[in-house]
Amino acid sequence: MIFLRNIVITGFIFGLAACSPALRHYTTSTPTNPAYKVGKPYEVAGKIYRPVYDPHYDRVGLASWYGAKFHGRRTANGDIFNMNALTAAHTTLPMPSYVRVTNLENGRWLILKINDRGPFVGNRLIDVSRRAAQLLGFEKKGVTRVRVQAVNGPQGQLPQQIQARKKPPPPPVTAAVQVMAAGKPAEPVRSDSPRQNNVDKKIYIQIGAFADRGNALKTADSIDHISPAKIDRVDINGQKLYRVRVGPQATVKLAEIILGRILSLGHNTAHIVRDH
């Protein structure tokens, strides 16, 4: 986070913020991506933190959040903190870099941008923005147990997913193969699952409306790995536009989870709508 909270900070040139996991010692390495700034070792309240480039970072710990008190101040990497943006503070990961944060209490996850230092209180692992805490479902609780995984950019690809793409895909398993393997007829796959039958036909996530169909297609493609989008041609105040939406969703809660993931990709105008 972005502060000095009455603690002495040495060896670090930016404003700092928030709380911390157990002290770890690393050897600083130079990242292959020049956009990353690893940073030098620094000391806070007697503890030394050693920033490190770690594309396979994967830890479980406590997350907290910060908001209005720091809104509009500069973060450790020089960004202006926006409590409504999907960002986070971490003690050692490069800035900027991206992490997948999963709330282990409810399964919700988001891709967050690391652009600040912290947390430096107790044994906390990461400090997220207020909006991120809302979408992860722990704003009121204040603290929750999370898994933090380094990902390759805002698209949120984990290292193992990148590696898997480099390998040839396995041959598809057909119904005939399943029958031979099991020694009995395969049961038909039902497409009318209870979840599909209980979908609320009115709840959608609207990503945007575009005058150019090509831009609408690009937007739909950019979120396809999260949820397939549909493009509708609509008339808004006499103007023909191409509307990109995801849904319908079964519940508002599910829509909020998907909305958070879409916002993580930078689609800042995305919002939940209800058809009347």
N, C-alpha and C positions, 0 to 999 in steps of 0.2 A: 504494500500500500504506500501511500504518498506522504510520509510524515516524519516527525522526529519523536513523537510520544515520550518526551522526557528521557530518552536513552542516548548514550554516547555512541556515535557511529563514526568509525574511522576506516580509512582505506577504501572508501567508496565515494564516487564523485556525484551521484544523483541523490534526490530525495528518496527516502526508503519508507517501507510500510509493513504492517500486520503481524504474523505469528510463525512458529517453526517446528519441523520434525526433528528427530534425533540428529545430532551432528555427524556428518559423514566427511571423510577426507577423500578427495579425488585429485587426479593429475589433470590440469586443464589442457584441453586439446583444441586445435584450430578446426572449426567447422568447415565442411566443404561448401556450404551455402553461405556466401558472403553477406546475405541479408541478416544472418544471425549474429548477435553480439553476445559472446559468452560472458565477458566481464572478468575483472580481477578479484582475487580473494578479498573479503572485507570482514570487519568485526562489528558485532552488535551485542551489547550487554555481556561482554566477555566471551562470546562464542565466535568462532571463525567459520565463515561460510565460503566455500570454494565453488563458484559457478563452473559448470561443465557441460560440454556438448554430449548428450546421451540420447541417441535416437531410439534406444530400446528401453527408455525409462518406464518403469511400471511399479508403482507403489500403492499401498493401501494405508489410509490414515484418516484424520479428521479434517473436515472442511468447515470454514466459517465464511462470513461475508462482510463486505463494507459498502457504505453507500453515501448518504447525504453529507456527512461530515467532510468527505474528501472530494465531493462532486465539483468538477471544474479545476481542481489542482493538477499539477503535473505529476505524472507517474515516474518511476525510476528510469524509464528509457526516453522520457521527454514527451510522451503522449499526454493529452489532456484527459484526465479520468472522467468517464461518463458512467454513472451508476446504472444507466439503462442499456449500456452496451454489453456484449458478451465477452468479458475479459477477466483476467485473474492475476494474482500475485503469487510468485513462487520464489523460494530462497536461492535456488541454484540453476534452474533451467535458463537457456538463452532467451534473450529478448530482441525482437519478438520471436516467439515460437508458439506452437499449438499443442494442446493436450485434449484428450478425451477424458472427461470427468463423469464418472458413473456414480450416482447415489445408490449405495448398496442396500439401502432400506426400502427403496421402491422401484429400482431398476431404471430410473430415468437417466439419460446421459445427454451431454452437450459437448460440442467442440468449442473450446475457449482459447482466446489469444493471451499468452503470457506477455504482459507489458509492464510489470511492476515487481518490486521485491517485497517479500514477506511470505507468510506471517511469522512474527517473532515472539509469539506468546505461547507458552506451554508446549504441547507436543503436536500442534496443528501442522498439517501438510500443505494446505493451499487456502488462499483467501479469494473468494470469487465476488463478482459484482452483485449488487442487489437483484438485478434482473435475472442473472444466472441462478441465484438462490431461489427466486420465485419459480422459474421454469424447472429447476431440479426438485422443487417441492420441499425446501427446508427453511424458507425465509422466516416463518414464525418460530420454528424450533431454534434457529440460530446456528446450530452445529450439527453435522451429520457425518457418518462414516462413508468415505468415497474411495474409489479406485481412480488413480491418475495415470494415464498412459500417454507417452509422447506419440504424436502423429505427424505425418508428412504434409503439413500445410492445412489450410482451412477446409479442404475437402475431407479431412479426417481419416486418411488411410493409415492403418496400423502397419508396422514393419512386416509382419507376417502376411498381411494382405498384399503388400507390394511384391513380396517374394513369391507368393502363390501365383500372381499374374505372370511371372516369368516362366512358370512350368506349364507344360501342355496339360489341358484339362483332361480328367479321366473320361473314358467312354461312357455315354449315357446308359443308365440301367433301365432296360425296357421291361414291360410287363411280362414278356416271355421269359426273360432272364430271371425275374423274380419267381415265376412259377417253377422253373427248373431248380432254382436254388432252394426253395422251400419245400418242393415236392408236393405242392397242393395249389389249387387255383388261387390267384391273387384276388383280393376283394376289390371291388370297384372303388375308385376315389370319388368322394362326394364333393361337389363344388358349392353346395348350399349349406355351409357350416353355420352353427348357431350364431357365431359372431357376425357373419354376413347378414343373416336374417334379422338381427337386432340392430342393424345400423340405423342411426338417426339420419334420415334423408335430408336434413336441413343444415348440418354442421359441415363447414368447409374451411380450409385455409386458403385464402386468396393471396397469391404472390404478387400479382400486378396486372395491369391492363395496358396493352401496347397497340400503337397505331400500325406498327410494322409486324407482319406475321413472322418474319425471320427472327426478330428479337424475342417474340413469344416462344418460338421453338427452342432457341438457345436457352432461355430461362427454364423451360420444361425439362430439357436435357440435363441441366446442371443440378437438378434435384431428383432425378430419376432413381439414383441409388438410395435415396431416403424413402421416397414414395412416388409412384407414378402420378404424373400430373395430366390434367385434361385441359384442352384449349377450346374455348367457346367464343364464337363471334357474337358480340353484343352491341347494342345501340345505346350509348350513354350521351344524353343531351344532344342528340342528333349526330353524334360522331360514331363511326364504326370502329370498334376496338376488338382486339384479341385478348380475352381474359384467360389468365393461367390460374388454375385452382387445383387443390388436392382434396380428395374426399369423394363421397361423404364419409365422416368419421362416426364411430359408434357413440362416443361421449365427448363432452367438452374437455375432460381431463386428457383423453387420448389426443385430441386435437392440439392441446397445449404442448404435449410432449413433442409432437411432430413439428409444431410451430417453432419450438426452441431449436430443433436441429436445422430447420430451414434458415432461421435467423443467424445461426452459426456460420452459414455460408456467405453471409453478407447481404442477404435480401431483406434490407431493413424496413421495407414497407409492408412486408407480409403480416397478415392479421387474420383472426378468426371471424367468419361471417356466418350468418344464418339466413337461409332462404325462407321467405314468408309464403 
